[in-house]
Amino acid sequence: MAERLYNVLFLCTGNSARSIMAEAVLNRLGKGKFKAFSAGSHPTGVVNPHALEALRGSGISTDGLRSKSWDDFARADAPAMDFIFTVCDKAAAEQCPVWPGRPVSAHWGIEDPAAFTGPEDKVRAKFRTVLSHLSRRIELFLALPIASLEQSPLRSELAKIGRS
């Protein structure tokens, strides 16, 4: 019997760095069990080149990554989401679309590396640090016995991961 595939949506405001990196990491680590997507409330339309560089530097594919609107995932023909994670505080505070299927959601706020200014080597280091934090949270998520948890304890565990 085939294992169930869970759809996960990572949300941010611009969908140019954090949510994109989370999408790529989960698609790599959760292959076969999870399908990750990302979107933004006000997408920039481009993926931050430093995010792409950090991903490639970690051996993670960047094929097919693009900045897109969360409206794309609220349409009737969009994949039904099982989990939705906001990775920036602005997106968490915004009025989200109504998601079909009542996905489990949590806030995993993390600093925006695209807002960091400084010498180029420090900017690159900030993107690598954020990628590392997101990767750790995703590893913790993947370690949960998702299929056997009821919604309330699952929400609690996901919130804990967001505070890690």
C-alpha positions in Angstrom: 0.0 0.0 0.0 1.4 3.4 -1.0 2.2 5.9 1.7 0.0 9.0 1.8 1.5 12.2 0.2 1.1 15.3 2.3 0.9 18.8 0.6 2.6 21.6 2.5 2.5 25.3 1.7 5.1 27.8 3.1 3.9 31.4 3.1 5.7 34.7 3.3 5.0 38.2 2.1 7.4 38.4 -0.9 7.9 34.7 -1.6 11.5 35.4 -2.6 13.7 33.8 0.1 12.5 32.1 3.2 9.4 30.4 1.8 11.2 29.4 -1.3 14.1 27.9 0.7 11.6 26.0 2.9 9.9 24.6 -0.2 13.1 23.4 -1.7 14.3 21.8 1.5 11.1 19.9 2.2 10.9 18.7 -1.4 14.4 17.3 -0.9 14.1 15.8 2.6 10.5 14.7 2.4 10.6 13.2 -1.1 7.9 10.6 -1.5 6.0 11.6 1.6 5.7 15.4 1.2 5.2 17.8 -1.7 6.1 21.3 -0.8 4.9 24.6 -2.3 5.5 28.2 -1.5 3.7 31.5 -2.1 3.5 35.1 -1.0 0.7 37.5 -0.1 2.6 40.2 -2.2 5.1 38.1 -4.3 8.1 40.0 -5.7 8.0 37.9 -8.9 11.6 36.9 -8.5 13.6 34.5 -6.3 16.4 36.2 -4.4 19.7 35.2 -6.0 21.3 34.7 -2.5 18.5 32.2 -1.6 19.3 30.2 -4.8 23.0 30.4 -4.0 22.5 29.1 -0.5 20.3 26.2 -1.7 22.8 25.2 -4.4 25.7 25.5 -1.9 23.8 22.9 0.2 23.3 20.6 -2.7 19.6 21.4 -3.0 18.0 21.7 -6.4 16.6 25.0 -7.4 14.8 23.7 -10.6 11.3 25.1 -11.0 11.5 27.6 -8.0 9.6 30.8 -8.7 7.9 33.5 -6.8 4.1 33.1 -6.9 0.9 34.4 -5.2 -0.9 32.6 -2.5 -4.0 33.3 -4.5 -2.8 30.5 -6.8 -3.3 28.0 -4.0 -6.7 29.3 -3.0 -8.3 28.4 -6.3 -10.6 25.4 -6.7 -8.1 23.6 -9.0 -5.2 24.0 -6.6 -3.8 21.1 -4.7 -5.4 20.6 -1.3 -3.0 21.5 1.4 -2.5 19.4 4.5 -0.2 21.9 6.3 0.4 25.6 5.9 3.3 27.3 7.6 3.9 31.1 7.7 7.6 31.9 7.9 7.4 35.6 8.3 5.6 37.7 10.8 4.0 40.0 8.2 2.3 37.0 6.4 1.2 35.6 9.7 -0.6 38.8 10.6 -2.4 39.2 7.2 -5.8 37.9 6.4 -5.2 34.7 4.6 -7.5 33.2 1.9 -9.8 30.4 3.0 -7.9 27.2 2.4 -10.0 24.2 1.2 -9.8 21.1 3.4 -8.9 22.9 6.7 -5.1 22.3 6.7 -3.2 22.3 9.9 -1.3 25.6 10.2 1.5 27.0 12.3 3.7 30.1 12.4 7.4 29.4 12.0 8.6 33.0 11.9 12.2 33.5 11.0 14.2 36.7 10.2 14.2 37.9 6.6 17.7 37.5 5.2 16.7 39.6 2.2 16.3 42.6 4.6 19.9 42.2 5.9 22.4 44.7 4.7 26.1 44.6 5.0 29.2 43.3 3.2 28.5 40.6 0.6 30.1 37.8 2.6 27.9 38.7 5.6 24.7 38.7 3.5 25.6 35.3 2.1 26.3 34.0 5.6 22.9 35.3 6.8 21.1 33.4 4.0 23.1 30.2 4.9 22.1 30.7 8.6 18.4 31.1 7.7 18.6 28.0 5.5 20.1 26.1 8.4 17.3 27.2 10.8 14.6 26.3 8.3 16.2 22.9 7.5 16.3 22.1 11.3 12.6 22.9 11.7 11.7 20.8 8.7 13.8 17.9 10.0 11.8 18.2 13.3 8.6 18.3 11.4 9.5 15.2 9.4 10.3 13.3 12.6 6.8 13.7 13.9 4.4 10.7 13.7 2.0 12.8 11.6 -0.4 10.0 10.6 -0.9 9.0 14.2 -1.3 12.4 15.9 -4.7 14.0 16.4 -5.1 17.6 15.2 -4.8 19.3 18.5 -1.5 17.6 19.7 -0.2 18.0 16.1 -0.9 21.8 16.2 0.9 22.0 19.5 4.0 20.1 18.2 4.1 22.3 15.1 3.9 25.5 17.2 6.8 24.2 19.3 8.9 23.7 16.2 8.2 27.3 15.2 9.6 28.4 18.5 12.7 26.4 18.1 
